[in-house]
Amino acid sequence: MLIRAFVPAHITAFFVPRFHDDPLKAGSLGAGVNLSKGTNVFVSVETGTLERHIHVAFNGEPVKKDEAVISYSVAEELVPMDFTGEVEIWQYLDFPNGYGFGNSAGGALGTALALSYSFGGTWLRAAQTAHRHEVLNKGGLGDVVAQLAGGIEVRVKAGGPGIGLVDNLFFEDYKVLVVPLGRLSTKEVLDGDVINAIEAEGSKALEKLLAEPKPERMMILAREFAERTGLLDGELLELARELDKVISNPSSMIMLGRGLFALIKPEEVEKARNILTDLEVPFDVVDVFTGKPEVGRWVG
């Protein structure tokens, strides 16, 4: 039996980390957008061996436990201890790891959903398992609940699934332009001195967005957050200013990755494509993913 789960990639526009000894009460406030590309997880379960074996692969390449700690941790919890057989978990990522697209959470949640579908469980338990291992291993704080919500989301109460509260903004006719340029360690940022600025500026941005809950306002606040925290600077800031010349909403930094994103109208796609092609930087244009993650038997 082959099970497939799809979890949308998620970009955080701005955030406020909320730490807690109980990982289910840890999370983040903030806002972001879910993408029509993301992480596809395929799970194969075969019985007939004398022992319980779990294997994980990224984009077709097997990875060791220390290279996929979160996904292996999720699997070890959700595959019954008395199961004897082979469990293979294949994760295919549309965006590179470490670039701010929520791959860690996507892999964890996709793995949890596919295994729960295979062995029995619920959406809530699967999502809580993914969130808990994300937090414990410092993969992220708010991506799992955001990916469950879909659309353009606003995290108004911190915490994992069943505890945190996520709302959605209404929108129409927007696509998401992404410019992925490099890695940025979530762990290093959250452990660094910039955390105080992130907490202060993120709180202000959330308050202002809730007072005027529109996607256009979110992008303005995201850009202010990125610059005022000092995370968006140098060549990346210069690139954002060039991009802003051809789109109506300001671009901003992917949190947390070395890259940019923007909500653009269909008629702005060609202008954005032309300027980024001339500047010779990688980019993609995707839709906003408005549903919830998907899971079921794979028949393709």
C-alpha positions in Angstrom: 0.0 0.0 0.0 1.4 3.4 -1.0 0.1 6.5 0.8 0.7 10.0 -0.5 0.5 13.2 1.6 0.9 16.8 0.3 1.7 19.7 2.6 2.0 23.2 1.1 5.2 25.1 1.4 4.7 28.0 3.8 6.4 31.4 3.9 6.3 33.5 7.1 5.9 37.2 6.5 6.6 38.3 10.1 6.5 36.4 13.4 6.8 36.6 17.2 8.3 33.4 18.7 6.6 32.1 21.9 8.7 29.6 23.8 7.3 27.2 26.4 8.5 24.1 28.3 5.6 22.2 26.9 6.2 22.0 23.1 2.5 22.0 22.3 2.2 25.4 24.0 5.2 26.7 22.1 4.6 28.3 18.8 4.5 31.7 17.1 2.3 34.6 16.3 2.4 36.3 13.0 1.3 35.9 9.4 2.3 34.2 6.2 1.1 32.5 3.0 0.8 28.9 1.8 2.0 27.9 -1.6 0.6 25.5 -4.3 4.0 23.8 -4.3 5.5 22.1 -1.3 6.3 18.7 0.1 5.0 15.4 -1.2 5.5 12.4 1.1 5.0 8.8 0.0 4.9 6.1 2.5 5.2 2.4 1.7 4.4 -0.2 4.3 5.4 -3.9 3.7 5.1 -6.7 6.2 7.0 -10.0 6.3 10.3 -9.2 7.9 11.3 -10.2 11.4 12.1 -6.7 12.6 10.8 -3.2 12.5 12.7 -1.0 9.9 12.1 2.6 9.0 13.8 4.4 6.1 13.6 8.0 5.0 14.7 9.5 1.7 14.8 13.1 0.4 14.3 13.6 -3.3 15.1 9.9 -3.9 18.2 9.8 -1.9 18.3 7.8 1.4 19.2 9.8 4.5 20.6 8.8 7.8 18.8 9.5 11.1 21.1 12.3 12.0 20.3 14.0 8.6 16.5 13.8 9.1 16.1 13.8 12.9 12.6 15.3 12.9 11.1 12.9 10.3 12.7 9.9 11.9 11.4 11.0 15.3 7.9 11.4 14.0 8.1 7.9 12.4 9.5 6.3 15.5 6.5 7.6 17.5 3.8 6.7 15.0 4.9 3.3 13.7 3.7 0.8 16.3 6.5 -0.8 18.3 5.1 -4.2 17.7 5.0 -3.8 13.9 7.4 -6.1 12.0 8.1 -5.0 8.4 9.6 -2.2 6.3 8.3 1.4 6.4 9.8 3.5 3.6 9.2 7.3 3.7 10.0 9.2 0.5 9.9 13.0 0.7 10.0 15.1 -2.5 10.7 18.8 -1.9 9.7 21.5 -4.4 12.0 24.0 -2.7 15.5 23.6 -1.2 16.0 23.0 2.5 16.9 25.9 4.7 15.4 28.6 2.3 12.4 29.4 4.5 9.7 27.4 2.8 8.7 25.2 5.8 10.2 22.0 4.4 11.0 20.7 7.9 7.4 21.1 9.0 6.1 19.9 5.7 8.1 16.7 5.9 7.1 16.2 9.5 3.4 16.8 8.9 3.3 14.8 5.7 5.1 11.9 7.4 2.7 12.1 10.4 -0.4 12.2 8.2 0.7 9.4 5.9 1.7 7.1 8.8 -1.5 7.9 10.7 -3.5 7.0 7.5 -1.6 3.7 7.3 -1.6 2.6 10.9 -4.6 4.5 12.3 -4.8 7.8 14.1 -6.4 11.2 13.8 -5.5 14.5 12.1 -5.1 16.2 15.4 -2.8 13.6 16.9 -0.7 13.5 13.6 -0.4 17.3 13.5 0.5 17.5 17.2 3.2 14.9 16.8 4.7 16.8 13.9 4.6 20.1 15.8 6.1 18.6 18.9 9.1 17.2 17.1 9.5 20.4 15.1 9.8 22.4 18.4 11.9 19.9 20.3 14.5 19.8 17.4 14.3 23.5 16.6 13.0 23.0 13.1 10.4 25.8 13.6 7.6 27.1 15.7 4.6 28.0 13.6 4.8 26.3 10.3 2.7 23.2 11.1 -0.4 25.2 12.3 0.0 27.6 9.4 0.1 24.7 6.9 -3.0 23.2 8.4 -4.8 26.5 7.9 -3.9 27.1 4.2 -4.4 30.4 2.4 -3.0 33.6 3.7 -2.9 32.9 7.4 -2.7 35.0 10.6 -1.5 33.2 13.8 -3.4 35.1 16.6 -2.7 32.7 19.5 0.5 30.8 19.8 0.7 27.0 20.3 0.5 23.8 18.4 -2.5 22.2 16.8 -5.5 22.2 19.1 -4.0 25.0 21.2 -2.9 27.7 18.8 -5.5 29.7 16.8 -5.1 30.6 13.2 -7.3 32.9 11.1 -7.3 33.7 7.4 -7.3 36.8 5.3 -9.7 37.2 2.3 -7.9 37.8 -1.0 -8.4 37.5 -4.7 -6.4 37.5 -7.9 -3.0 37.2 -6.2 -0.1 34.9 -7.1 3.0 34.5 -5.1 6.4 35.4 -6.5 9.3 33.7 -4.8 13.0 34.5 -5.2 14.9 31.8 -3.3 18.6 32.7 -3.0 20.1 30.9 -0.1 19.9 29.3 3.3 19.3 30.9 6.7 19.4 28.9 9.9 16.2 29.2 11.9 18.0 27.9 15.0 20.8 30.5 14.7 18.4 33.4 14.3 16.2 32.3 17.2 19.3 31.8 19.4 20.8 35.2 18.4 20.7 38.8 19.7 18.1 39.8 17.0 15.4 37.9 18.9 14.5 41.0 20.9 13.9 43.1 17.8 11.9 40.3 16.3 9.6 40.1 19.3 9.1 43.9 19.4 8.6 44.5 15.7 6.5 41.3 15.2 4.1 42.2 18.0 3.6 45.7 16.4 3.0 44.2 13.0 0.5 41.7 14.2 -1.5 44.4 16.1 -1.6 46.6 13.0 -2.6 43.7 10.7 -5.5 42.7 13.0 -6.7 46.4 12.9 -6.6 46.3 9.1 -6.7 42.7 8.0 -5.8 42.8 4.3 -3.1 41.1 2.3 -1.8 44.4 1.0 -1.4 45.6 4.6 0.4 42.3 5.4 3.0 43.0 2.8 3.6 46.5 3.9 4.1 45.3 7.5 6.2 42.4 6.4 8.6 44.8 4.7 8.8 47.1 7.7 9.4 44.1 10.0 12.2 42.8 7.7 14.0 46.1 7.6 13.5 47.2 11.2 14.9 43.9 12.6 17.9 44.2 10.3 17.2 40.9 8.7 16.7 42.4 5.3 19.8 44.4 4.3 22.6 44.7 1.8 22.2 43.2 -1.7 18.9 41.5 -0.8 17.4 44.9 0.1 18.7 46.4 -3.1 17.1 43.5 -5.0 13.8 44.1 -3.2 13.9 47.8 -4.2 14.4 46.9 -7.8 11.5 44.4 -7.7 9.3 47.0 -6.1 9.5 49.2 -9.2 7.3 46.8 -11.2 4.8 45.5 -8.6 2.1 47.2 -6.6 2.7 45.6 -3.2 6.2 45.8 -1.6 8.2 42.6 -1.7 9.7 41.3 1.6 12.1 38.8 3.0 11.2 35.1 3.4 11.3 34.3 7.1 13.6 32.7 7.6 15.6 32.3 4.4 17.9 34.3 2.1 15.2 35.2 -0.4 12.3 37.4 -1.2 8.6 36.9 -1.8 5.7 39.1 -3.0 2.0 39.0 -3.6 1.6 40.0 -7.3 -1.4 40.5 -9.6 -1.6 38.4 -12.8 -0.9 41.4 -14.9 2.3 42.0 -13.0 3.8 38.6 -13.6 5.5 39.4 -16.9 7.1 42.6 -15.6 8.5 40.8 -12.6 9.7 37.9 -14.7 11.5 40.2 -17.1 13.3 42.2 -14.3 14.4 39.0 -12.4 15.5 37.4 -15.7 17.6 40.4 -16.5 19.2 40.3 -13.0 19.9 36.6 -13.5 18.3 35.5 -10.2 16.2 32.4 -9.7 12.5 32.8 -9.2 9.1 31.0 -9.4 5.5 32.1 -9.6 3.0 29.9 -7.7 -0.6 30.1 -6.6 -1.8 30.5 -3.0 -2.8 27.1 -1.7 -6.2 27.6 0.0 -7.0 24.0 1.1 -5.8 21.8 3.9 -3.0 19.2 3.5 -4.0 16.2 1.5 -3.6 12.5 2.3 -4.8 9.3 0.8 -4.0 6.2 -1.2 -1.7 6.9 -4.2 -3.1 5.6 -7.4 -1.1 7.7 -9.9 
